Amino acid sequence: MFDKMKQLFEMQKSMQELKRKLEEANFDILSGNGMVKISMNAAQKMNSVTINGSLTEIDKSVLEKSICDAYDRALKHAQEIAAGKLKDISGLNPPKP
């Protein structure tokens, strides 16, 4: 019984450490056309959105698509980082996003 409680405590401690590492893993992702840059961490918290170019030069629909593209790329990258860190802790291979 004590061994199980100790294992649970260690797992909880490992998960807290993983959460901290994910929050510290920051990165920038550009949309495919380079118009939008999203700064995010691996815990999937968006820190900022930067629009390159003058807003008067940008078509609204192109901008909307660029924001979606950059966000999708950033989210995928965050999930890949999280999966790698989870694998390091657990030794398991989580499914790819």
N, C-alpha and C positions, 0 to 999 in steps of 0.2 A: 504493500500500500504506500509506504513511504517513498519507494522508488518511483512509483507512478506520479506522485505529487511533485517529486523533484524534477521528473521529466517535463511535467506541465509547466512548472516554474521556469525551467530552462527554455522551453519553447516560447513562453510569454516574453521572456527577456530577449530572445533572439528576434521575435517579431517587432518588439519595440525598437531594437537596434536597426532592423530593416526599415522600419518607418522613418527613422531619423536619417538613414542613408538616402532614402528616396527623396526626402524633402531637401537634402543638400545637393542632389545631383541635378544641377541646372544646365540647360542647353538652349540653343537658338535653332529654329527651323525656318527656312524660306519657302514660300509658295513656289510652285513650278516655274512661274514667270518672274520670280524675284521681286514682285511688287509688295508682298506682305511678309513681315518677319514676326514670328511668335516666340517669345521667351517663356519657357515652362520648366517645371521640375518633374522628376520622375514619379512624384506622387500625383501628377496630373493637375497641378495648380498652375494656371496661366498667370505669369507675372506681368507681361506686357504684350502689346500689339503695336508694331511700327509699320506705317505705310510709307513706302518709298515713292517719291515723285510728288508732284503738285496735285492736289485734289481737283483742280480745275482741268487737269489733263486726263483724269481717270474716269472712265465710264462706270457708272454705278453697278451694273450687272457684272462687269469684269472684276471690280473690287470685291463684290459679294462672293464670287466664285473663288477669288484668290484667298480671301479670309478662310473660307471653308476648306480649301486645299491645304493651306498652311496649318490649320488646326488639326485636320486629319493626320497630316504627316507628324505633327508634334505629339499627338495622342499615341500614335503607333510607336514612335520612338520611346516615349515614356513607358509604354507597356513592355517593350523589349528590354529596357533597363531593369524594370521591376522583375520580369521573368528571370533575367540573369542573376539578379541578387537573390531571388528566392531559391534558385537552383544552388547557389553557393551555400546558402544556409541549410536547405533541406536535403540536397542531393537528388531531388526529383527534377524531372524535366516537365515543366508546365506546358500546356498547349500553346502553340504560337498564335498571337493575335491576328 
